[in-house]
C-alpha cells in the first residue's frame, strides 16, 4: 500500500470541507470528489468513470473519520 504525505492528506481534508453543499452525511462522495480533482485536475462530471487512486481515497476517508 502506498504511503501518502501528511501534507497531501491535510490539504485534501481542507478541500473536502470547502466544497459547496458539503455534508458529513455524504463524506464518501466528497472524499471521492477531492481525490478525483487531485488526480485529474477537475471535479468529476455527473457520470464520470475515470479512475482515481483508491488507496488515497481510503486514506483520506479514514483521516476524515478519525479527525471529525
Secondary structure, 3 states (H helix, E strand, C coil): CCCCCHHHHHHHHHHHHHCCCCCHHHHHHHHHHHHHHHHHCCCCCCCCCCCCCHHHHHHHHHHHHHHC
